[in-house]
Amino acid sequence: MAVDTLLLELGTEELPPIALDALSDAFADGIQRGLEAAEIPFADVVALASPRRLAVQVTRLADKQPDREVERRGPALAAAYKDGAPTKAAEGFARSCGVSVDQLIELETPKGTWLGFREQQTGEHIQTLLPGILNKAIAALPVPKYMRWGDSRIEFSRPAHWLVALYGRDVVAAQALGLTASRTTYGHRFHAPDAIQLGHADDYLSTLENAYVLADRQRRRERIREQVLAEAEVQDATAVIDEDLLTEVSGLVEWPVALTGSFDARFLEVPAECLVSSMQAHQKYFHLLDENGTLKPLFITVANIDSQDPDQVIQGNEKVIRPRLADAAFFFDTDRKRTLESRLPALNDMVFQQKLGTLADKARRSETVAAFIAEKTGGNVAHAQRATQLAKCDLVTEMVQEFAELQGVMGHYYAARDGEPAEVAAALEEQYLPRFASDTIAQTPTGKALALADRLDTLTGIFGIGQRPTGAKDPFALRRASIAVINTLVKGELDLDLRELLTLAAEQHSNLPKADTLVDDVLTYMLDRFRSWGQDDGISAEMYLAVRKRPVTKPLDFARRLQAVKAFAQRDEAAALAAANKRVSNILAKQEHDGSTTVNAELLSEDAEKTLYQALENRRDSVTPLLADGHYMEALDALATLREPVDNFFDQVMVMADDEAVRRNRLALLASLQALFLEVADISELPQ
């Protein structure tokens, strides 16, 4: 069986830059799954792409499927013959195999003897299999939006112009999207527009690089990074490289050339975030900072051409960015003519959700909750109320309507300019923190109160009208909101009861269809987020379940218990004690124990049960104050010393004694053991 390199390339008009990586990965994945399904051996599948092409290289690909022996089973032997002659069942099976009955064999199985047939099946060649694999992979691509071109009814993300399919030096006879495969590819649209004939699939990357195309996505991305950093160094500045922007720029160019341009320093009077948003969103520029972290009137653009006159390219970009920055300056100047407070009436006309009212309604509801949180956490109640009132006012400003990503940021700027307290102004930006699971939380007490109140209002409102998330649908980002609330309470060390907060938030709504079960439904949903919340920190599903069995409604307390169980699970005693607790649970459930944990010491007769009883009493005395102070890790460390007396008890004591009083007393002893552990978590859920 020979091996060689396979190359597949689909040439198109410029593909959507944001979707390029996803399309490339999906194309490579589709080809790989097709080859695996066909059982064709290969070494590696490499995804390659540039704005004008999706490509896949498969190294050390076998030229055919391996030959294999195929076994088919027919009717049972008892049904295959009657009076020594083959039945219609046997004859029909033989015909389906293309042989006579006397060429069939007998197959012995645990369920009896069957008529069967074995044949050596020759593997199909890659030339035969690849067309189907290729078309299936293209059909499965996650195309964001289809289009047609010319008179054809064929649809794809962009017009497709050429198709390369090479196995080693040989063209694979394949067709896709109305194209016939060949060895003809194309380089850079301007630097190398003529057709290029590929001699071998291994020549692809080097041939394209000679034609001013870097088809290796990662290499092109890093080339851009290196060039941007080098340009910044020349300017004695620091380039800020946003990874999402870097990915998008990499999807826009085939031959990156970084160039530095400048803009009028007067635009620096506009908040830096506004200028950066304008440069990134509209022009895909990287911005530069000076040694103090202040924005410099410079930008770096990445051209898709190695121009003989780079100054002309730079001037063109400077000409384009000038009106963009002028727009940002105009929006800023216009917005500053009014205070945030003067925009409050406009919130009455902005619908938050049809059944839940306007943003003004949302602010009024959230104000009560934010004030409660501020009072509970030692914050400034007046600040919390004021911040909640102004929280959404920047949504009706010119700047935020143009650059939605600046919501909160502009509220901070405008509130500070209006003379609002510094903490109120900061809270207007902090209300959106954390934006994702690993993001920082609000730092000010007012910011925490606002961030929590706003999300709790959304959660209770959306659940209350019966639109809780289902499957992959979560239009109001309630999963993210739940994680944000948990992170704020845990990382902010706010010892607040989630049930109490949800109850208050729910009371601010009126006429919610799901009001009767609302608090319990949202509470359950939010606490269930802990299942994934600690995964990156090594919290397993078993650890989560151990804590979830407890009626814990304070996220900070829940998180501390999780960490305690995680630490306990690493101990040598953990598995044995988990098994013992599981055994205790089963015994108590089977005997329908009344739940009593009161032990009569006078009824203890065996040394092992006396020892366990005394150990429990000693541990209870030391553990009780630890539990009261929330020191769950130390409490479980103390309880870990019970392993030996617990093991001895089960080895030496008959729980189900004939004497009913003794039996009940021993059950109470086990219930006492279980209850002590349950003060932290149900460790019977841990691996045993």
Wavefront OBJ file of the C-alpha trace (Angstrom):
o trace
v 0.000 0.000 0.000
v 1.574 3.288 -1.160
v 1.333 6.578 0.755
v 1.530 10.178 -0.444
v 0.264 13.689 0.342
v -3.252 14.790 -0.537
v -4.008 18.432 -1.335
v -7.489 19.883 -1.672
v -8.014 23.572 -2.392
v -11.214 25.480 -3.076
v -10.502 28.899 -4.603
v -13.070 31.660 -4.119
v -13.669 35.352 -3.993
v -12.623 36.906 -0.665
v -14.307 34.960 2.155
v -15.787 36.655 5.268
v -12.718 37.270 7.476
v -14.487 36.572 10.764
v -15.746 33.220 9.463
v -12.520 32.144 7.766
v -11.022 30.123 10.639
v -14.299 28.341 11.348
v -14.733 27.448 7.665
v -11.139 26.246 7.440
v -11.378 24.075 10.556
v -14.703 22.627 9.441
v -13.328 21.805 5.979
v -10.345 19.958 7.468
v -12.590 18.210 10.000
v -14.984 17.089 7.264
v -12.168 15.622 5.186
v -10.688 13.889 8.231
v -14.006 12.368 9.258
v -14.573 11.183 5.697
v -11.177 9.483 5.537
v -11.676 7.908 8.944
v -15.113 6.622 7.985
v -13.575 5.089 4.860
v -10.827 3.576 7.060
v -8.019 5.026 4.942
v -4.819 5.402 7.004
v -3.128 8.825 7.182
v -0.722 10.754 9.399
v -1.903 14.366 9.797
v -4.651 16.631 8.483
v -3.596 20.285 8.204
v -6.103 23.112 7.782
v -4.869 25.921 5.522
v -6.652 29.065 4.416
v -6.322 32.588 3.118
v -9.001 35.116 2.122
v -9.300 33.524 -1.334
v -8.994 29.836 -0.519
v -9.825 26.953 1.801
v -7.291 24.148 1.669
v -6.448 20.871 3.381
v -3.229 18.880 3.275
v -3.265 15.246 4.402
v 0.166 13.713 4.912
v 1.102 10.054 4.419
v -2.329 9.166 3.115
v -2.677 5.576 1.892
v -3.692 5.232 -1.749
v -6.512 2.804 -0.932
v -8.530 1.202 1.809
v -6.932 -1.881 3.333
v -8.248 -5.199 2.061
v -10.433 -6.900 4.620
v -12.331 -10.075 5.244
v -16.084 -9.560 5.355
v -18.296 -11.994 7.198
v -22.039 -12.207 6.641
v -24.452 -14.232 8.723
v -27.505 -15.847 7.191
v -30.315 -17.982 8.609
v -29.875 -20.317 11.558
v -28.664 -23.737 10.527
v -31.906 -25.320 11.713
v -33.834 -23.102 9.296
v -31.332 -23.498 6.441
v -31.970 -27.183 5.767
v -34.992 -29.434 5.846
v -34.561 -33.151 5.413
v -31.004 -32.495 4.258
v -32.034 -30.144 1.452
v -31.443 -26.350 1.491
v -34.492 -24.245 2.230
v -35.567 -21.117 0.372
v -33.941 -19.100 3.192
v -30.580 -20.741 2.514
v -30.897 -20.368 -1.244
v -31.915 -16.719 -0.959
v -28.965 -15.969 1.309
v -26.576 -17.692 -1.114
v -27.935 -15.636 -4.028
v -27.461 -12.412 -2.055
v -23.824 -13.394 -1.560
v -23.393 -14.299 -5.239
v -22.482 -17.921 -4.547
v -24.130 -21.341 -4.403
v -25.345 -22.926 -1.173
v -22.458 -25.395 -1.081
v -20.006 -22.460 -0.896
v -21.512 -21.207 2.348
v -19.962 -22.012 5.723
v -21.236 -22.718 9.223
v -20.668 -20.041 11.877
v -20.542 -21.121 15.515
v -21.792 -18.469 17.981
v -22.832 -18.509 21.649
v -26.417 -18.374 20.422
v -26.111 -21.322 18.059
v -24.917 -22.285 14.599
v -25.719 -20.127 11.583
v -25.192 -20.307 7.865
v -22.572 -17.761 6.819
v -20.246 -16.473 4.108
v -16.756 -15.015 4.197
v -15.078 -13.141 1.377
v -11.964 -11.064 0.911
v -13.016 -7.518 0.022
v -10.535 -5.385 -1.891
v -10.211 -1.830 -0.594
v -11.309 0.985 -2.891
v -8.761 3.468 -4.248
v -8.532 7.037 -2.991
v -9.379 8.264 -6.493
v -12.764 6.552 -6.175
v -13.538 7.561 -2.607
v -12.337 11.156 -2.511
v -15.019 12.861 -4.659
v -17.749 11.798 -2.256
v -15.682 12.756 0.805
v -14.914 16.172 -0.691
v -18.502 17.040 -1.568
v -19.805 15.889 1.805
v -17.218 18.058 3.592
v -18.122 21.133 1.507
v -21.852 20.592 2.062
v -21.287 20.517 5.851
v -19.367 23.803 6.016
v -20.851 26.372 8.457
v -21.461 28.996 5.777
v -22.824 32.148 7.491
v -24.750 33.271 4.406
v -25.119 31.674 0.981
v -25.027 33.479 -2.346
v -25.341 32.646 -6.033
v -23.241 33.973 -8.894
v -23.647 34.264 -12.625
v -26.410 32.146 -14.156
v -25.647 29.187 -11.870
v -27.980 27.981 -9.155
v -25.021 26.719 -7.131
v -24.744 28.363 -3.704
v -21.741 29.032 -1.483
v -20.395 31.726 0.823
v -18.626 33.436 -2.087
v -18.284 32.665 -5.823
v -16.014 29.640 -6.303
v -13.499 29.837 -9.159
v -11.100 26.887 -9.009
v -10.689 23.483 -7.412
v -7.420 21.637 -6.813
v -7.341 17.946 -5.892
v -3.895 16.352 -5.996
v -2.790 13.016 -4.603
v 0.960 13.255 -4.855
v 1.494 14.209 -8.497
v -1.836 12.881 -9.731
v -5.006 14.910 -10.196
v -8.014 13.349 -8.490
v -11.049 13.273 -10.765
v -13.454 15.200 -8.557
v -16.105 17.858 -9.040
v -17.584 20.302 -6.531
v -19.612 23.524 -6.727
v -19.693 23.175 -10.514
v -15.888 23.025 -10.717
v -13.689 20.233 -12.057
v -10.571 19.496 -10.050
v -7.164 20.181 -11.587
v -3.637 21.079 -10.537
v -4.171 24.783 -11.305
v -4.082 27.288 -8.456
v -3.638 31.051 -8.222
v -1.399 33.281 -6.166
v -1.850 36.856 -4.969
v -4.534 38.756 -6.835
v -2.133 41.577 -7.787
v 1.419 40.296 -7.282
v 0.912 36.930 -9.024
v -2.399 36.853 -10.908
v -1.438 34.200 -13.476
v -2.396 30.519 -13.191
v 0.085 28.270 -11.372
v 0.518 24.574 -12.104
v 1.282 22.506 -9.009
v 3.647 19.614 -9.673
v 3.131 17.825 -6.359
v 0.835 18.207 -3.366
v 3.912 18.786 -1.148
v 4.805 21.903 -3.176
v 1.669 23.805 -2.187
v 2.868 26.090 0.624
v 6.228 26.946 -0.925
v 4.708 27.545 -4.359
v 2.089 29.901 -2.958
v 4.637 31.769 -0.856
v 6.611 32.423 -4.019
v 3.357 33.805 -5.395
v 2.894 36.174 -2.413
v 0.381 34.054 -0.493
v 0.894 32.756 3.057
v -1.657 29.952 3.189
v -0.581 28.762 6.641
v -3.080 30.561 8.901
v -0.954 30.495 12.040
v 2.187 31.596 10.226
v 0.345 34.490 8.566
v -1.145 35.525 11.902
v 2.269 35.520 13.595
v 3.837 37.378 10.651
v 1.299 40.153 11.234
v 2.044 40.195 14.969
v 5.791 40.420 14.357
v 5.403 43.225 11.828
v 3.064 45.252 14.068
v 5.433 44.934 17.027
v 8.383 45.906 14.837
v 6.553 48.989 13.521
v 5.674 49.993 17.084
v 9.282 49.657 18.176
v 10.347 52.053 15.423
v 7.853 54.577 16.819
v 9.115 54.002 20.399
v 5.600 52.898 21.298
v 3.677 49.846 22.455
v 1.263 48.217 20.051
v -1.966 46.918 21.558
v -2.771 43.687 19.747
v -6.342 42.573 20.317
v -6.454 38.854 19.480
v -9.877 39.033 17.847
v -8.724 41.925 15.683
v -5.548 40.038 14.813
v -7.636 37.062 13.679
v -9.867 39.284 11.583
v -6.946 41.088 9.943
v -5.319 37.739 9.206
v -8.531 36.811 7.395
v -8.278 39.950 5.243
v -4.770 39.620 3.819
v -2.759 36.999 1.962
v 0.560 38.861 2.011
v 0.628 41.119 5.102
v 2.647 44.334 5.102
v 2.365 46.492 8.247
v 2.547 50.272 7.800
v 2.354 53.109 10.335
v 0.141 56.128 9.807
v -0.846 59.101 11.942
v -3.856 61.286 12.696
v -4.348 64.819 13.979
v -3.381 65.083 17.648
v -6.465 67.237 18.311
v -8.555 64.063 18.195
v -6.864 62.955 21.416
v -9.285 65.232 23.257
v -11.876 62.550 22.572
v -11.803 59.600 25.036
v -9.291 57.025 23.859
v -11.886 54.240 23.860
v -13.900 56.126 21.232
v -10.920 56.522 18.947
v -9.837 52.922 19.415
v -13.335 51.631 18.662
v -13.452 53.733 15.513
v -10.032 52.530 14.353
v -10.727 48.870 15.095
v -14.347 48.595 14.011
v -14.128 50.549 10.764
v -10.527 50.311 9.592
v -9.057 47.280 11.414
v -6.135 49.333 12.714
v -3.899 48.547 15.696
v -3.433 51.480 18.075
v -0.252 52.564 19.866
v 0.454 53.715 23.419
v 3.311 55.783 24.813
v 5.394 54.832 27.856
v 2.629 56.125 30.154
v -0.033 53.985 28.517
v -1.559 57.018 26.766
v -2.898 56.747 23.239
v -0.537 58.146 20.600
v -1.816 59.813 17.400
v -0.557 56.836 15.408
v -2.007 53.637 14.013
v -0.723 50.536 12.261
v -2.563 49.205 9.239
v -1.846 45.885 7.557
v -1.919 46.131 3.775
v -2.469 43.184 1.452
v 0.113 44.405 -1.004
v 3.848 45.083 -0.962
v 3.620 48.505 -2.546
v 6.536 50.184 -4.312
v 5.206 53.439 -2.888
v 4.156 52.666 0.734
v 3.797 56.373 1.516
v 0.879 56.531 -0.869
v -0.784 53.589 0.907
v -0.248 55.290 4.267
v -1.676 58.573 3.019
v -4.721 56.747 1.703
v -5.362 55.187 5.116
v -4.831 58.518 6.876
v -7.345 60.091 4.527
v -9.895 57.383 5.304
v -9.498 57.445 9.090
v -9.770 61.244 9.375
v -13.554 61.448 8.816
v -14.085 58.428 11.082
v -12.307 60.147 13.941
v -14.068 63.391 13.111
v -17.379 61.554 13.502
v -16.288 60.247 16.911
v -15.289 63.770 17.959
v -18.634 65.111 16.745
v -20.583 62.469 18.672
v -18.579 63.230 21.796
v -19.059 66.987 21.498
v -22.774 66.548 20.826
v -23.277 64.227 23.788
v -21.494 66.586 26.162
v -24.091 69.279 25.551
v -26.549 67.300 27.683
v -26.288 65.603 31.049
v -27.043 61.954 31.551
v -29.860 62.913 33.869
v -31.547 64.880 31.090
v -31.753 61.646 29.097
v -33.828 59.814 31.696
v -37.187 60.535 29.970
v -35.892 58.850 26.790
v -35.669 55.542 28.658
v -39.480 55.510 28.827
v -39.497 54.976 25.070
v -36.896 52.181 24.977
v -38.439 48.739 25.403
v -36.426 46.262 27.462
v -38.822 43.401 26.795
v -42.396 43.694 25.598
v -43.901 41.965 28.643
v -41.465 43.535 31.108
v -41.688 47.145 30.064
v -39.132 49.782 29.232
v -35.610 50.497 30.405
v -37.125 53.085 32.733
v -39.237 50.325 34.300
v -36.167 48.139 34.627
v -34.255 50.946 36.334
v -37.047 51.494 38.841
v -37.168 47.796 39.707
v -33.392 47.458 39.960
v -33.068 50.539 42.171
v -34.770 48.833 45.121
v -32.614 45.718 44.797
v -29.379 47.711 44.394
v -30.179 49.772 47.484
v -30.837 46.604 49.498
v -27.524 45.070 48.385
v -25.629 48.271 49.175
v -27.112 48.384 52.670
v -26.335 44.701 53.292
v -22.729 45.022 52.127
v -21.866 48.322 53.777
v -22.049 50.341 50.567
v -23.534 53.777 49.989
v -27.274 53.351 49.455
v -27.707 56.770 47.843
v -24.898 56.035 45.399
v -26.449 52.690 44.500
v -29.810 54.313 43.833
v -28.302 57.089 41.740
v -26.163 54.701 39.700
v -29.183 52.517 38.967
v -31.177 55.520 37.783
v -28.453 56.570 35.350
v -27.284 53.073 34.387
v -28.842 52.928 30.917
v -28.794 56.624 30.002
v -25.720 56.348 27.803
v -27.623 53.955 25.538
v -29.416 56.956 24.042
v -26.228 58.938 23.385
v -24.874 59.474 19.874
v -21.605 57.738 20.698
v -23.098 54.514 22.039
v -25.661 54.336 19.269
v -22.745 54.373 16.825
v -20.406 52.178 18.905
v -22.522 49.797 20.983
v -19.420 48.275 22.564
v -18.857 51.588 24.404
v -21.964 51.235 26.596
v -20.944 51.803 30.169
v -17.615 53.303 29.134
v -19.296 56.450 27.878
v -21.654 56.462 30.853
v -18.565 56.629 33.066
v -17.100 59.545 31.094
v -20.325 61.507 30.886
v -21.270 60.959 34.537
v -17.852 62.135 35.684
v -18.162 65.219 33.484
v -21.630 65.888 34.926
v -20.136 65.990 38.425
v -21.653 62.743 39.649
v -19.812 61.048 42.561
v -16.759 59.128 41.353
v -18.148 55.808 42.570
v -21.429 56.396 40.760
v -19.594 57.184 37.524
v -17.378 54.096 37.870
v -20.411 51.905 38.562
v -21.961 52.839 35.216
v -19.049 51.070 33.520
v -18.696 48.299 36.103
v -22.333 47.208 35.756
v -21.333 45.138 32.708
v -18.621 43.260 34.609
v -17.868 40.421 34.456
v -18.545 40.131 30.726
v -17.445 36.486 30.643
v -16.563 33.766 33.143
v -12.898 34.682 33.633
v -13.400 38.457 33.465
v -12.804 40.753 36.437
v -15.759 41.742 38.600
v -16.856 45.227 39.601
v -14.446 46.741 42.113
v -16.543 49.410 43.811
v -19.374 48.546 46.243
v -21.772 50.559 44.081
v -20.609 48.781 40.945
v -21.191 45.393 42.578
v -24.677 46.402 43.737
v -25.643 47.662 40.287
v -24.152 44.670 38.450
v -26.075 42.272 40.686
v -29.378 44.156 40.719
v -29.515 44.560 36.946
v -28.923 40.847 36.294
v -31.276 39.667 39.036
v -34.018 41.804 37.490
v -33.393 40.233 34.097
v -33.323 36.689 35.463
v -36.525 36.975 37.483
v -38.303 38.852 34.709
v -37.470 36.497 31.859
v -38.117 33.384 33.950
v -41.318 34.999 35.215
v -42.775 35.297 31.719
v -41.864 31.696 30.924
v -38.887 32.283 28.635
v -36.168 30.412 30.495
v -33.267 29.128 28.347
v -33.873 25.853 26.542
v -31.087 23.841 24.945
v -28.865 26.123 22.881
v -31.348 29.022 22.922
v -30.560 31.734 25.440
v -31.498 35.049 23.788
v -31.200 37.059 27.006
v -27.856 35.454 27.979
v -29.244 34.175 31.277
v -26.487 31.590 31.631
v -23.884 34.313 31.407
v -25.896 36.502 33.776
v -26.075 33.686 36.318
v -22.334 33.061 36.177
v -21.742 36.812 36.510
v -23.888 36.962 39.669
v -22.093 33.945 41.142
v -18.653 35.371 40.319
v -19.531 38.764 41.793
v -20.796 37.231 45.027
v -17.939 34.736 45.356
v -14.961 36.764 44.160
v -16.353 39.880 45.830
v -16.767 37.862 49.067
v -20.345 39.057 49.486
v -22.110 36.799 51.983
v -25.567 37.327 50.517
v -28.426 34.856 50.331
v -29.457 34.293 46.717
v -32.975 33.257 47.693
v -33.429 36.523 49.574
v -32.129 38.560 46.634
v -34.301 36.721 44.123
v -37.363 37.101 46.299
v -36.823 40.856 46.489
v -36.152 41.108 42.744
v -39.274 39.072 41.939
v -41.413 41.312 44.170
v -40.533 44.318 42.004
v -42.303 42.735 39.026
v -46.062 42.687 38.702
v -48.360 40.124 37.080
v -45.714 37.543 36.190
v -47.377 34.360 34.857
v -44.813 32.100 36.573
v -44.741 33.990 39.887
v -45.728 31.018 42.060
v -42.578 28.972 41.393
v -40.371 31.791 40.148
v -37.863 32.094 43.004
v -37.325 28.348 43.316
v -36.959 27.959 39.552
v -34.380 30.725 39.183
v -32.521 29.666 42.334
v -32.218 26.096 41.085
v -31.109 27.283 37.666
v -28.441 29.567 39.100
v -27.055 27.086 41.617
v -26.855 24.525 38.825
v -24.349 26.857 37.137
v -21.874 25.805 39.834
v -21.598 22.488 37.967
v -19.538 24.188 35.260
v -18.405 27.200 37.286
v -15.486 25.413 38.944
v -14.454 22.996 36.196
v -11.339 24.969 35.285
v -10.407 24.915 38.967
v -10.616 21.134 39.173
v -14.121 20.902 40.643
v -15.630 17.634 39.416
v -19.294 16.782 38.919
v -19.146 14.544 42.017
v -17.835 17.398 44.151
v -20.603 19.650 42.878
v -23.254 17.030 43.654
v -21.839 16.542 47.147
v -22.457 20.208 47.967
v -25.648 20.491 45.933
v -27.288 17.941 48.244
v -27.110 20.572 50.983
v -29.716 23.379 51.135
v -27.080 26.071 50.537
v -28.389 29.307 49.012
v -25.399 31.573 49.576
v -23.027 31.328 46.592
v -20.014 32.387 48.682
v -20.785 29.604 51.167
v -21.407 27.165 48.294
v -18.004 27.976 46.764
v -16.204 27.537 50.091
v -17.802 24.134 50.565
v -16.752 23.159 47.032
v -13.147 24.075 47.761
v -13.271 22.143 51.030
v -14.637 19.032 49.316
v -12.033 19.361 46.566
v -9.224 19.438 49.165
v -10.791 16.560 51.121
v -11.046 14.450 47.958
v -7.244 14.527 47.657
v -6.784 12.861 51.059
v -6.049 9.153 51.405
v -9.051 8.761 53.695
v -11.528 10.275 51.232
v -12.490 7.181 49.237
v -12.977 5.007 52.329
v -15.047 7.614 54.152
v -17.102 8.295 51.011
v -17.835 4.574 50.775
v -18.702 4.442 54.474
v -21.111 7.363 54.127
v -22.702 5.703 51.110
v -23.129 2.551 53.149
v -24.652 4.538 56.000
v -27.118 6.204 53.608
v -28.181 2.850 52.202
v -28.638 1.290 55.650
v -30.656 4.209 56.983
v -32.832 4.317 53.868
v -33.433 0.564 53.887
v -34.371 0.504 57.570
v -36.576 3.589 57.242
v -34.722 5.212 60.118
v -36.642 8.002 61.825
v -33.709 10.402 61.556
v -32.800 10.392 65.236
v -29.131 11.147 66.019
v -29.514 10.785 69.782
v -27.303 7.956 71.025
v -27.806 6.250 74.392
v -24.262 5.574 75.604
v -25.519 2.934 78.056
v -26.689 0.735 75.181
v -23.231 0.655 73.596
v -21.653 -2.745 74.286
v -19.054 -3.388 71.603
v -15.620 -1.738 71.894
v -15.745 -0.589 68.260
v -19.061 1.228 68.668
v -17.914 2.827 71.916
v -14.740 4.023 70.201
v -16.703 5.451 67.269
v -19.163 7.167 69.599
v -16.360 8.783 71.617
v -14.516 9.823 68.445
v -17.697 11.429 67.129
v -18.262 13.343 70.338
v -14.660 14.577 70.356
v -14.804 15.589 66.709
v -18.165 17.311 67.184
v -16.684 19.515 69.905
v -13.801 20.598 67.686
v -15.728 20.778 64.407
v -18.786 22.735 65.564
v -16.981 26.108 65.947
v -15.196 25.541 62.610
v -18.536 25.019 60.889
v -20.006 28.091 62.553
v -17.170 30.204 61.117
v -17.394 28.618 57.650
v -14.014 26.894 57.940
v -15.190 23.849 56.032
v -11.768 22.703 54.873
v -10.482 22.499 58.446
v -13.703 20.777 59.509
v -13.314 18.029 56.909
v -9.654 17.638 57.836
v -10.751 16.976 61.407
v -13.449 14.524 60.296
v -10.932 12.634 58.149
v -9.493 11.186 61.374
v -12.700 9.167 61.764
v -11.675 6.708 59.080
v -10.166 4.127 61.431
v -12.996 4.019 64.010
v -15.551 3.942 61.165
v -13.769 1.038 59.434
v -13.488 -0.842 62.724
v -17.180 -0.299 63.448
v -18.275 -1.886 60.185
v -15.752 -4.704 60.583
v -16.689 -5.609 64.159
v -20.249 -4.457 64.885
v -23.512 -6.004 63.710
v -25.732 -2.984 63.072
v -28.905 -5.023 62.700
v -28.836 -6.516 66.178
v -31.722 -8.702 67.330
v -32.457 -6.346 70.222
v -34.585 -3.533 68.761
v -33.281 -0.900 71.218
v -29.661 -1.779 70.425
v -30.437 -1.765 66.713
v -32.072 1.653 66.854
v -29.213 2.984 68.948
v -26.655 1.834 66.390
v -28.701 3.368 63.587
v -28.752 6.637 65.534
v -24.967 6.401 65.863
v -24.627 6.042 62.096
v -27.092 8.885 61.549
v -24.985 11.021 63.882
v -21.896 10.207 61.792
v -23.705 11.065 58.587
v -25.136 14.314 59.993
v -21.702 15.538 61.018
v -20.358 15.172 57.480
v -23.562 16.597 56.015
v -22.875 19.835 57.847
v -20.358 20.404 55.026
v -21.462 18.160 52.137
v -22.714 14.728 51.234
v -19.355 13.076 50.663
v -21.044 9.818 49.667
v -21.215 11.403 46.192
v -17.406 11.298 45.891
v -15.647 8.433 44.054
v -15.406 5.377 46.288
l 1 2 3 4 5 6 7 8 9 10 11 12 13 14 15 16 17 18 19 20 21 22 23 24 25 26 27 28 29 30 31 32 33 34 35 36 37 38 39 40 41 42 43 44 45 46 47 48 49 50 51 52 53 54 55 56 57 58 59 60 61 62 63 64 65 66 67 68 69 70 71 72 73 74 75 76 77 78 79 80 81 82 83 84 85 86 87 88 89 90 91 92 93 94 95 96 97 98 99 100 101 102 103 104 105 106 107 108 109 110 111 112 113 114 115 116 117 118 119 120 121 122 123 124 125 126 127 128 129 130 131 132 133 134 135 136 137 138 139 140 141 142 143 144 145 146 147 148 149 150 151 152 153 154 155 156 157 158 159 160 161 162 163 164 165 166 167 168 169 170 171 172 173 174 175 176 177 178 179 180 181 182 183 184 185 186 187 188 189 190 191 192 193 194 195 196 197 198 199 200 201 202 203 204 205 206 207 208 209 210 211 212 213 214 215 216 217 218 219 220 221 222 223 224 225 226 227 228 229 230 231 232 233 234 235 236 237 238 239 240 241 242 243 244 245 246 247 248 249 250 251 252 253 254 255 256 257 258 259 260 261 262 263 264 265 266 267 268 269 270 271 272 273 274 275 276 277 278 279 280 281 282 283 284 285 286 287 288 289 290 291 292 293 294 295 296 297 298 299 300 301 302 303 304 305 306 307 308 309 310 311 312 313 314 315 316 317 318 319 320 321 322 323 324 325 326 327 328 329 330 331 332 333 334 335 336 337 338 339 340 341 342 343 344 345 346 347 348 349 350 351 352 353 354 355 356 357 358 359 360 361 362 363 364 365 366 367 368 369 370 371 372 373 374 375 376 377 378 379 380 381 382 383 384 385 386 387 388 389 390 391 392 393 394 395 396 397 398 399 400 401 402 403 404 405 406 407 408 409 410 411 412 413 414 415 416 417 418 419 420 421 422 423 424 425 426 427 428 429 430 431 432 433 434 435 436 437 438 439 440 441 442 443 444 445 446 447 448 449 450 451 452 453 454 455 456 457 458 459 460 461 462 463 464 465 466 467 468 469 470 471 472 473 474 475 476 477 478 479 480 481 482 483 484 485 486 487 488 489 490 491 492 493 494 495 496 497 498 499 500 501 502 503 504 505 506 507 508 509 510 511 512 513 514 515 516 517 518 519 520 521 522 523 524 525 526 527 528 529 530 531 532 533 534 535 536 537 538 539 540 541 542 543 544 545 546 547 548 549 550 551 552 553 554 555 556 557 558 559 560 561 562 563 564 565 566 567 568 569 570 571 572 573 574 575 576 577 578 579 580 581 582 583 584 585 586 587 588 589 590 591 592 593 594 595 596 597 598 599 600 601 602 603 604 605 606 607 608 609 610 611 612 613 614 615 616 617 618 619 620 621 622 623 624 625 626 627 628 629 630 631 632 633 634 635 636 637 638 639 640 641 642 643 644 645 646 647 648 649 650 651 652 653 654 655 656 657 658 659 660 661 662 663 664 665 666 667 668 669 670 671 672 673 674 675 676 677 678 679 680 681 682 683 684 685 686 687 688
